[in-house]
Amino acid sequence: MTSPTPPQPAGASAAAIQAHYDVGDDFYRLWLDPSMTYSAALWDGPDDTRDLAWAQRNKVEFHLRNAGAPPARRLLDIGCGWGTLLRRAVELGCESAVGLTLSAAQAAHVARLDVPGMEARLENWQDHVPAAGYEAIVSVGAFEHFTKPTDDSARKIEIYRGFFARCREWLPKSGRMSLQTIAYGTLRRDDPNVGLMSQIFPDSDLPAGGDRAGRRGAVRDRPPAQRPGRLRAHVRDLGQ
């Protein structure tokens, strides 16, 4: 009997992720806020003059609130960075906050924080097998690493659908997920900036409008639809 072919790994390799993130925490401390929160922050609008630290806290609270933590007691953070969101989830009452990262430096940083109920695993989402399900999932700034520039649109949609299907398996019917990603807007793939991005983020490619796997379930700036058995979709453009 022929053994089934294992699924092809999706997105950036651990080596590519570490080439970006494992260059020394001192470098990131030069330009991140004191909590070491990476990815785009969230201000209240173009006239909001509060500092970066406030906007990063606001972003963390936004995603935890939309994922339902609290009251969720078990949370998964896919692409957990240096653990800011995990730590806040524990502060708000999560009994277990698990983060996934392919950065050895980030996993070590979270371990050094030594917060009860919080852990970071050096693990790809495809390989993650939880001991128990989760009640909330958050993913901020990881989705951009799930596909490669060499993947065609069909392959990207396959990966995205696989990711959301896996998340759905880990959640109960009442579970919620909040995801933030950078995406191609009007930028063309042949733009010189795309080549620059490939140097900064090796083996990674942003999602584009045509790559989205679940557009029929998405709504703009309206409350999540109550759809038992499905991930709820609530889309907000954080760039506006």
Secondary structure, 3 states (H helix, E strand, C coil): CCCCCCCCCCCCCHHHHHHHHCCCHHHHHCCCCCCCCCCCCCCCCCCCCCCHHHHHHHHHHHHHHHHCCCCCCEEEEECCCCCHHHHHHHHCCCCEEEEEECCHHHHHHHHHHCCCCEEEEECCHHHCCCCCCCCEEEEECCHHHCCCCCCCHHHHHHHHHHHHHHHHHHCCCCCEEEEECCCCCCCCCCCHHHHHHHHHCCCCCCCCHHHCCCHHHCCECCCCCCCCCCCCCCECCCCC
